């Protein structure tokens, strides 16, 4: 498979990061995180030095990963793109959407939260991929908080609605919310790219880390391996 998503199970981290936390920025034991990242590399069948993470900041910066890139240095970005065969690109999440994109020529891993969505990161990545020769891009959105759970202020909902009407939603108790997976699918559709959400809500499913649900918690990852079909 070319797209992979972890959950919170099967790792070396202790509570509240139990157990497969992949983030170095949440207060977890660095030794446990290193073990988990090594296990992830084995799980997706890429060499550890070819598995790349990023320092995610809820922006729209893109980092290009090539043979000169150092896997020990995570670029400050919210999207990674590569042309290198058998390189793995990881996006961490605990409610934000992990968007994985693949073509024969180029692949990308994208972190899409509310701020990134409104900063147009999805379109920006698609333009960059196509500028790099991508043809026939496929896409998948991994586990993310759903529109029925992602409650926000009316101001935030209105801002999202102004950006894209389909992004505005409401929770089961009729509070204002944003539906990030629906918004991403709409952007992909406009770009004539087939894409779908895998339907898993991190807030509802206890087998996933959820910042909204737990606050102090770990991060799982979505990984795309370029060249994997």
Backbone as CSV, one residue per row, in Angstrom:
resi,resn,N_x,N_y,N_z,CA_x,CA_y,CA_z,C_x,C_y,C_z
1,UNK,0.834,-1.203,0.000,0.000,0.000,0.000,0.870,1.256,0.000
2,UNK,0.347,2.348,-0.578,1.121,3.591,-0.632,0.742,4.565,0.480
3,UNK,-0.467,4.429,1.069,-0.908,5.299,2.149,-1.020,4.484,3.444
4,UNK,-0.466,5.022,4.520,-0.487,4.338,5.817,-0.905,5.323,6.899
5,UNK,-1.658,4.824,7.900,-2.008,5.637,9.057,-1.788,4.814,10.320
6,UNK,-1.161,5.421,11.292,-1.006,4.739,12.577,-2.179,5.115,13.480
7,UNK,-2.368,4.320,14.537,-3.246,4.716,15.631,-2.382,4.829,16.889
8,UNK,-2.973,4.815,18.063,-2.185,5.043,19.265,-1.652,3.748,19.886
9,UNK,-1.864,2.634,19.251,-1.555,1.339,19.860,-0.258,0.725,19.350
10,UNK,0.397,-0.072,20.228,1.529,-0.892,19.818,2.887,-0.258,19.931
11,UNK,3.005,0.841,20.698,4.281,1.528,20.794,4.936,1.429,22.159
12,UNK,5.928,2.304,22.362,6.759,2.254,23.565,6.480,3.376,24.553
13,UNK,5.593,4.286,24.250,5.352,5.452,25.099,4.412,5.136,26.260
14,UNK,4.632,5.829,27.375,3.780,5.680,28.549,2.694,6.756,28.550
15,UNK,1.653,6.544,29.361,0.566,7.520,29.491,1.129,8.882,29.900
16,UNK,0.566,9.976,29.415,-0.642,10.082,28.578,-0.388,9.955,27.075
17,UNK,0.805,9.474,26.731,1.177,9.343,25.322,1.095,7.888,24.847
18,UNK,0.454,7.069,25.660,0.379,5.642,25.383,-0.379,5.388,24.080
19,UNK,0.231,4.550,23.172,1.608,4.095,23.338,2.461,4.398,22.100
20,UNK,1.790,4.663,20.956,2.549,4.830,19.711,2.634,6.306,19.323
21,UNK,3.145,7.122,20.249,3.303,8.551,19.963,4.521,8.781,19.079
22,UNK,4.360,9.629,18.070,5.432,9.888,17.108,5.968,11.313,17.160
23,UNK,5.435,12.131,18.081,5.857,13.522,18.167,6.935,13.728,19.231
24,UNK,7.926,14.545,18.899,8.979,14.907,19.847,8.637,16.185,20.603
25,UNK,7.479,16.768,20.332,7.148,18.093,20.875,6.001,18.107,21.872
26,UNK,5.634,16.952,22.410,4.488,16.924,23.331,4.880,16.579,24.761
27,UNK,6.178,16.362,25.003,6.634,16.048,26.356,6.900,14.587,26.614
28,UNK,6.842,13.773,25.595,7.097,12.332,25.728,8.598,12.070,25.852
29,UNK,8.940,10.898,26.369,10.325,10.453,26.481,10.924,10.319,25.077
30,UNK,12.004,11.051,24.777,12.600,10.990,23.436,13.035,9.586,23.025
31,UNK,13.451,8.777,23.990,13.854,7.406,23.671,12.652,6.608,23.163
32,UNK,11.502,6.797,23.805,10.290,6.093,23.380,9.860,6.552,21.993
33,UNK,9.949,7.854,21.750,9.569,8.381,20.434,10.482,7.823,19.345
34,UNK,11.780,7.760,19.640,12.730,7.220,18.664,12.401,5.764,18.343
35,UNK,12.043,4.983,19.361,11.648,3.586,19.144,10.400,3.513,18.267
36,UNK,9.451,4.387,18.542,8.207,4.375,17.768,8.446,4.769,16.311
37,UNK,9.327,5.749,16.095,9.615,6.152,14.715,10.364,5.057,13.958
38,UNK,11.247,4.365,14.648,11.947,3.244,14.015,10.953,2.137,13.654
39,UNK,10.000,1.904,14.559,8.986,0.886,14.294,8.105,1.292,13.121
40,UNK,7.808,2.598,13.006,7.012,3.075,11.877,7.748,2.852,10.563
41,UNK,9.046,3.157,10.532,9.825,2.933,9.318,9.753,1.469,8.899
42,UNK,9.868,0.569,9.870,9.773,-0.860,9.562,8.379,-1.226,9.072
43,UNK,7.366,-0.619,9.691,5.975,-0.923,9.332,5.674,-0.533,7.886
44,UNK,6.204,0.612,7.451,5.923,1.073,6.084,7.000,0.619,5.092
45,UNK,7.957,-0.139,5.600,8.993,-0.773,4.777,9.837,0.252,4.022
46,UNK,10.317,1.265,4.767,11.295,2.192,4.212,12.483,2.258,5.169
47,UNK,13.649,2.578,4.631,14.824,2.742,5.484,14.594,3.920,6.427
48,UNK,15.020,3.811,7.698,14.802,4.911,8.650,15.317,6.247,8.152
49,UNK,16.425,6.234,7.410,16.983,7.496,6.906,16.199,8.039,5.700
50,UNK,15.163,7.312,5.274,14.327,7.784,4.174,12.887,8.076,4.626
51,UNK,12.710,8.193,5.942,11.412,8.559,6.505,11.522,9.967,7.084
52,UNK,10.734,10.903,6.538,10.878,12.319,6.879,9.643,12.851,7.593
53,UNK,9.908,13.603,8.657,8.870,14.300,9.414,9.043,15.803,9.220
54,UNK,8.100,16.585,9.727,8.215,18.053,9.649,7.795,18.678,10.970
55,UNK,8.260,19.902,11.204,7.803,20.714,12.332,6.575,21.478,11.848
56,UNK,5.415,21.026,12.251,4.156,21.556,11.734,3.734,22.790,12.536
57,UNK,3.340,23.852,11.827,3.039,25.120,12.491,1.692,25.713,12.056
58,UNK,0.839,24.917,11.435,-0.487,25.367,10.994,-0.390,26.499,9.974
59,UNK,0.579,26.372,9.076,0.744,27.361,8.022,0.529,26.743,6.662
60,UNK,1.201,27.307,5.649,1.058,26.759,4.297,2.405,26.621,3.591
61,UNK,3.487,26.493,4.387,4.808,26.307,3.793,5.006,24.863,3.345
62,UNK,5.723,24.706,2.242,5.996,23.396,1.654,7.500,23.160,1.661
63,UNK,7.915,21.958,2.042,9.332,21.587,1.979,9.510,20.474,0.952
64,UNK,10.483,20.638,0.082,10.810,19.617,-0.915,11.881,18.702,-0.321
65,UNK,11.622,17.409,-0.338,12.558,16.414,0.177,13.262,15.746,-1.004
66,UNK,14.596,15.789,-0.979,15.370,15.144,-2.038,16.552,14.401,-1.427
67,UNK,17.459,13.954,-2.257,18.576,13.146,-1.768,19.523,13.923,-0.860
68,UNK,19.473,15.240,-0.926,20.311,16.077,-0.060,19.664,16.341,1.293
69,UNK,18.409,15.980,1.469,17.693,16.263,2.717,18.199,15.387,3.858
70,UNK,18.286,15.980,5.038,18.765,15.289,6.239,17.565,14.868,7.080
71,UNK,17.326,13.561,7.257,16.150,13.107,8.003,16.186,13.479,9.479
72,UNK,17.364,13.855,9.995,17.449,14.249,11.406,17.009,15.693,11.613
73,UNK,16.791,16.425,10.531,16.347,17.817,10.604,14.948,17.901,9.998
74,UNK,13.972,18.183,10.843,12.603,18.292,10.351,12.330,19.721,9.907
75,UNK,12.035,19.934,8.630,11.788,21.305,8.161,10.522,21.884,8.780
76,UNK,10.525,23.199,9.013,9.322,23.874,9.482,8.401,24.059,8.285
77,UNK,7.341,23.290,8.258,6.437,23.263,7.109,5.182,22.504,7.494
78,UNK,4.175,22.607,6.656,2.974,21.808,6.847,2.678,20.920,5.644
79,UNK,3.678,20.788,4.760,3.579,19.846,3.652,4.976,19.429,3.227
80,UNK,5.108,18.164,2.913,6.345,17.619,2.361,6.037,17.051,0.983
81,UNK,6.943,17.296,0.040,6.795,16.771,-1.326,8.116,16.125,-1.730
82,UNK,8.021,14.989,-2.440,9.248,14.351,-2.928,9.029,13.698,-4.284
83,UNK,10.152,13.582,-5.018,10.211,12.791,-6.249,10.969,11.487,-6.013
84,UNK,11.568,11.331,-4.826,12.499,10.226,-4.580,11.758,8.922,-4.302
85,UNK,12.071,7.903,-5.090,11.423,6.605,-4.926,11.759,5.997,-3.574
86,UNK,10.735,5.404,-2.956,10.862,4.711,-1.667,11.236,5.635,-0.519
87,UNK,10.961,6.924,-0.670,11.046,7.854,0.454,9.664,7.925,1.096
88,UNK,9.625,7.939,2.424,8.381,8.080,3.160,8.230,9.492,3.702
89,UNK,7.065,10.083,3.515,6.757,11.415,4.028,5.672,11.277,5.087
90,UNK,5.928,11.810,6.279,5.004,11.646,7.401,4.368,12.970,7.787
91,UNK,3.080,12.928,8.057,2.359,14.066,8.624,1.748,13.599,9.942
92,UNK,2.015,14.335,11.016,1.477,13.972,12.325,0.142,14.674,12.558
93,UNK,-0.707,14.028,13.361,-2.033,14.599,13.602,-2.643,14.048,14.886
94,UNK,-3.539,14.849,15.466,-4.328,14.393,16.601,-5.667,15.109,16.571
95,UNK,-6.212,15.292,15.394,-7.514,15.863,15.045,-7.436,16.556,13.688
96,UNK,-6.335,17.282,13.407,-6.165,17.865,12.074,-6.129,16.743,11.034
97,UNK,-6.374,17.109,9.791,-6.486,16.101,8.745,-5.133,15.776,8.124
98,UNK,-4.759,14.484,8.078,-3.594,14.063,7.307,-4.014,13.780,5.870
99,UNK,-3.576,14.633,4.957,-3.902,14.467,3.542,-2.687,13.893,2.827
100,UNK,-2.863,12.736,2.211,-1.784,12.077,1.484,-2.110,12.092,-0.005
101,UNK,-1.117,12.486,-0.795,-1.288,12.641,-2.241,-0.209,11.859,-2.969
102,UNK,-0.591,11.209,-4.050,0.374,10.380,-4.761,0.152,10.449,-6.268
103,UNK,1.252,10.532,-6.997,1.234,10.356,-8.444,2.491,9.576,-8.800
104,UNK,2.588,9.152,-10.037,3.778,8.420,-10.459,5.023,9.288,-10.338
105,UNK,4.855,10.607,-10.531,6.010,11.504,-10.568,6.364,12.096,-9.202
106,UNK,5.352,12.411,-8.386,5.550,13.169,-7.156,4.533,12.713,-6.112
107,UNK,4.947,12.721,-4.824,4.024,12.436,-3.732,4.137,13.513,-2.666
108,UNK,3.080,13.629,-1.831,3.063,14.668,-0.804,2.298,14.217,0.426
109,UNK,2.713,14.730,1.587,1.992,14.564,2.848,1.681,15.961,3.367
110,UNK,0.413,16.200,3.722,-0.038,17.552,4.040,-0.805,17.556,5.358
111,UNK,-0.488,18.539,6.203,-1.160,18.747,7.485,-2.213,19.829,7.286
112,UNK,-3.493,19.458,7.424,-4.578,20.399,7.148,-5.454,20.580,8.386
113,UNK,-5.189,21.648,9.133,-6.088,22.067,10.199,-6.900,23.260,9.724
114,UNK,-7.605,23.887,10.649,-8.421,25.049,10.278,-7.569,26.156,9.658
115,UNK,-6.459,26.492,10.304,-5.628,27.587,9.805,-5.003,27.250,8.456
116,UNK,-4.519,26.029,8.306,-3.934,25.630,7.035,-4.955,25.607,5.913
117,UNK,-6.158,25.125,6.234,-7.228,25.113,5.236,-7.490,26.524,4.726
118,UNK,-7.630,27.478,5.650,-7.944,28.851,5.274,-6.756,29.557,4.623
119,UNK,-5.543,29.027,4.863,-4.356,29.563,4.192,-4.135,28.917,2.833
120,UNK,-5.098,28.087,2.420,-5.123,27.493,1.078,-3.972,26.516,0.842
121,UNK,-3.581,25.794,1.896,-2.448,24.892,1.734,-2.730,23.781,0.734
122,UNK,-3.975,23.311,0.657,-4.274,22.188,-0.241,-4.036,22.588,-1.692
123,UNK,-4.607,23.707,-2.105,-4.396,24.170,-3.481,-2.923,24.465,-3.751
124,UNK,-2.249,25.040,-2.767,-0.841,25.379,-2.946,-0.007,24.124,-3.209
125,UNK,-0.299,23.056,-2.486,0.423,21.799,-2.691,0.107,21.211,-4.060
126,UNK,-1.152,21.243,-4.453,-1.533,20.698,-5.756,-0.836,21.441,-6.896
127,UNK,-0.756,22.764,-6.780,-0.056,23.551,-7.790,1.421,23.163,-7.836
128,UNK,2.035,23.030,-6.668,3.451,22.662,-6.611,3.692,21.282,-7.211
129,UNK,2.830,20.326,-6.873,2.979,18.979,-7.420,2.882,18.994,-8.940
130,UNK,1.912,19.713,-9.459,1.743,19.757,-10.912,2.889,20.502,-11.580
131,UNK,3.416,21.534,-10.914,4.597,22.223,-11.446,5.800,21.286,-11.516
132,UNK,5.808,20.265,-10.640,6.897,19.289,-10.615,6.610,18.088,-11.517
133,UNK,5.515,18.156,-12.288,5.235,17.124,-13.276,4.202,16.092,-12.900
134,UNK,3.508,16.288,-11.768,2.535,15.291,-11.320,1.360,15.177,-12.283
135,UNK,1.052,13.954,-12.671,-0.090,13.641,-13.526,-0.849,12.494,-12.868
136,UNK,-2.171,12.580,-12.860,-2.961,11.496,-12.293,-2.815,11.362,-10.793
137,UNK,-2.952,12.475,-10.080,-2.807,12.479,-8.624,-3.993,11.763,-7.980
138,UNK,-3.700,10.916,-7.002,-4.744,10.318,-6.166,-4.570,10.828,-4.748
139,UNK,-5.653,10.797,-3.966,-5.620,11.421,-2.645,-6.448,10.637,-1.643
140,UNK,-6.030,10.718,-0.392,-6.826,10.158,0.696,-6.646,10.995,1.948
141,UNK,-7.752,11.241,2.639,-7.736,11.920,3.932,-7.849,10.848,5.000
142,UNK,-6.904,10.845,5.931,-6.913,9.857,7.001,-7.780,10.279,8.171
143,UNK,-7.655,9.590,9.296,-8.471,9.897,10.477,-8.340,11.366,10.879
144,UNK,-9.468,12.003,11.128,-9.489,13.418,11.496,-10.788,13.714,12.228
145,UNK,-10.818,14.794,12.963,-12.057,15.163,13.640,-13.128,15.486,12.597
146,UNK,-14.344,15.022,12.832,-15.411,15.195,11.844,-16.174,16.495,12.098
147,UNK,-16.991,16.864,11.142,-17.764,18.092,11.249,-18.763,18.080,12.384
148,UNK,-19.190,16.901,12.828,-20.133,16.800,13.944,-19.450,16.984,15.301
149,UNK,-18.114,16.944,15.317,-17.372,17.043,16.577,-16.511,18.297,16.683
150,UNK,-16.164,18.909,15.552,-15.219,20.025,15.569,-15.952,21.342,15.837
151,UNK,-16.331,21.522,17.091,-17.035,22.738,17.492,-16.072,23.924,17.542
152,UNK,-16.510,25.057,17.002,-15.715,26.278,16.986,-16.620,27.459,17.336
153,UNK,-16.024,28.633,17.471,-16.827,29.836,17.696,-17.587,30.192,16.425
154,UNK,-18.637,30.996,16.590,-19.380,31.443,15.409,-18.478,32.236,14.467
155,UNK,-17.559,32.997,15.041,-16.639,33.786,14.218,-15.760,32.887,13.353
156,UNK,-15.234,31.809,13.964,-14.401,30.870,13.203,-15.210,30.161,12.127
157,UNK,-16.427,29.768,12.479,-17.290,29.102,11.489,-17.595,30.043,10.338
158,UNK,-17.891,31.306,10.654,-18.213,32.281,9.611,-17.002,32.544,8.704
159,UNK,-15.813,32.569,9.305,-14.592,32.765,8.520,-14.400,31.609,7.543
160,UNK,-14.636,30.383,8.028,-14.519,29.209,7.162,-15.578,29.233,6.063
161,UNK,-16.782,29.672,6.411,-17.867,29.722,5.425,-17.558,30.738,4.336
162,UNK,-16.929,31.849,4.721,-16.555,32.854,3.727,-15.499,32.313,2.768
163,UNK,-14.578,31.512,3.318,-13.547,30.896,2.479,-14.143,29.848,1.554
164,UNK,-15.050,29.039,2.113,-15.658,27.950,1.346,-16.967,27.557,2.034
165,UNK,-18.100,27.886,1.478,-19.377,27.637,2.150,-19.552,26.209,2.658
166,UNK,-19.034,25.232,1.903,-19.237,23.838,2.290,-18.487,23.476,3.569
167,UNK,-17.520,24.311,3.976,-16.756,24.029,5.200,-17.569,24.281,6.459
168,UNK,-18.582,25.129,6.384,-19.392,25.467,7.554,-20.335,24.317,7.890
169,UNK,-20.402,23.989,9.180,-21.244,22.871,9.593,-21.778,23.148,10.992
170,UNK,-22.383,22.123,11.585,-22.819,22.230,12.968,-22.698,20.881,13.641
171,UNK,-22.516,20.920,14.961,-22.374,19.687,15.731,-23.741,19.042,15.927
172,UNK,-23.739,17.904,16.578,-24.996,17.188,16.832,-25.928,17.991,17.736
173,UNK,-25.351,18.919,18.521,-26.193,19.763,19.385,-26.374,21.162,18.791
174,UNK,-26.133,21.250,17.473,-26.392,22.469,16.704,-25.460,23.629,17.032
175,UNK,-24.277,23.345,17.574,-23.263,24.371,17.778,-22.499,24.564,16.472
176,UNK,-21.902,25.742,16.263,-21.143,25.967,15.032,-19.924,25.062,14.947
177,UNK,-19.633,24.581,13.753,-18.477,23.697,13.559,-17.926,23.880,12.157
178,UNK,-16.769,23.244,11.928,-16.137,23.239,10.610,-15.926,21.792,10.187
179,UNK,-16.268,21.496,8.951,-16.099,20.144,8.413,-14.879,20.142,7.493
180,UNK,-13.713,19.851,8.077,-12.466,19.900,7.314,-12.413,18.827,6.218
181,UNK,-12.761,17.561,6.512,-12.679,16.580,5.416,-13.590,16.914,4.236
182,UNK,-14.789,17.422,4.504,-15.686,17.794,3.411,-15.092,18.932,2.583
183,UNK,-14.455,19.893,3.261,-13.836,21.013,2.550,-12.687,20.535,1.672
184,UNK,-11.862,19.639,2.192,-10.729,19.132,1.404,-11.224,18.374,0.177
185,UNK,-12.237,17.541,0.360,-12.782,16.776,-0.766,-13.312,17.723,-1.837
186,UNK,-13.925,18.829,-1.418,-14.427,19.805,-2.384,-13.284,20.443,-3.169
187,UNK,-12.193,20.781,-2.484,-11.027,21.361,-3.162,-10.452,20.360,-4.160
188,UNK,-10.332,19.111,-3.736,-9.811,18.077,-4.631,-10.708,17.898,-5.845
189,UNK,-12.017,17.896,-5.617,-12.967,17.719,-6.712,-12.848,18.843,-7.732
190,UNK,-12.707,20.076,-7.250,-12.538,21.220,-8.147,-11.272,21.066,-8.984
191,UNK,-10.241,20.457,-8.369,-8.972,20.230,-9.070,-8.994,18.944,-9.897
192,UNK,-10.171,18.294,-9.962,-10.370,17.061,-10.728,-9.452,15.938,-10.245
193,UNK,-9.365,15.843,-8.923,-8.571,14.789,-8.295,-9.494,13.905,-7.473
194,UNK,-9.520,12.595,-7.737,-10.344,11.713,-6.921,-9.767,11.611,-5.515
195,UNK,-10.607,11.815,-4.538,-10.142,11.723,-3.161,-11.287,11.355,-2.236
196,UNK,-10.950,10.766,-1.116,-11.985,10.404,-0.154,-11.402,10.482,1.259
197,UNK,-12.294,10.586,2.224,-11.947,10.498,3.638,-12.191,9.061,4.077
198,UNK,-11.297,8.538,4.914,-11.496,7.140,5.320,-12.595,6.974,6.367
199,UNK,-13.196,8.083,6.803,-14.392,8.019,7.652,-14.144,7.893,9.140
200,UNK,-12.903,7.879,9.586,-12.592,7.710,11.007,-12.478,9.079,11.675
201,UNK,-13.249,9.306,12.729,-13.180,10.546,13.504,-12.292,10.322,14.721
202,UNK,-11.211,11.075,14.812,-10.268,10.905,15.921,-10.901,11.241,17.262
203,UNK,-11.842,12.173,17.271,-12.480,12.571,18.526,-13.388,11.483,19.061
204,UNK,-14.000,10.736,18.168,-14.953,9.695,18.574,-14.281,8.361,18.854
205,UNK,-13.202,8.069,18.163,-12.565,6.749,18.240,-11.424,6.779,19.258
206,UNK,-11.591,6.070,20.357,-10.614,6.076,21.449,-9.284,5.428,21.074
207,UNK,-9.211,4.776,19.944,-7.952,4.156,19.541,-7.017,5.158,18.864
208,UNK,-7.468,6.421,18.763,-6.643,7.475,18.188,-6.408,8.590,19.205
209,UNK,-5.238,9.208,19.121,-4.994,10.414,19.894,-5.927,11.520,19.395
210,UNK,-6.490,12.296,20.340,-7.321,13.444,19.983,-6.995,14.583,20.929
211,UNK,-6.462,15.657,20.382,-6.146,16.822,21.210,-7.419,17.450,21.762
212,UNK,-8.451,17.525,20.955,-9.716,18.094,21.406,-10.305,17.309,22.587
213,UNK,-10.166,16.011,22.546,-10.734,15.157,23.590,-9.870,15.122,24.834
214,UNK,-8.538,15.023,24.660,-7.642,14.718,25.777,-6.661,15.824,26.149
215,UNK,-6.504,16.831,25.307,-5.533,17.918,25.518,-4.100,17.397,25.532
216,UNK,-3.606,16.920,26.669,-2.240,16.381,26.714,-2.272,14.975,26.153
217,UNK,-1.670,14.804,24.981,-1.762,13.515,24.294,-0.676,13.414,23.236
218,UNK,-0.594,12.254,22.589,0.416,12.039,21.562,-0.080,12.396,20.174
219,UNK,0.723,12.027,19.192,0.372,12.257,17.790,0.605,10.979,17.001
220,UNK,-0.352,10.623,16.164,-0.148,9.538,15.212,0.296,10.138,13.885
221,UNK,0.485,9.302,12.892,1.005,9.811,11.620,0.320,9.143,10.437
222,UNK,0.250,9.934,9.358,-0.061,9.395,8.043,1.224,9.409,7.236
223,UNK,1.466,8.366,6.463,2.687,8.261,5.678,2.339,7.884,4.245
224,UNK,2.941,8.602,3.296,2.888,8.205,1.893,4.295,7.798,1.486
225,UNK,4.403,6.661,0.826,5.695,6.193,0.313,5.699,6.384,-1.201
226,UNK,6.584,7.259,-1.689,6.589,7.568,-3.119,7.067,6.371,-3.929
227,UNK,6.317,6.090,-4.990,6.635,4.966,-5.851,5.909,3.700,-5.483
228,UNK,5.253,3.690,-4.324,4.494,2.520,-3.888,3.108,2.577,-4.512
229,UNK,2.686,1.467,-5.095,1.366,1.476,-5.728,0.394,0.671,-4.905
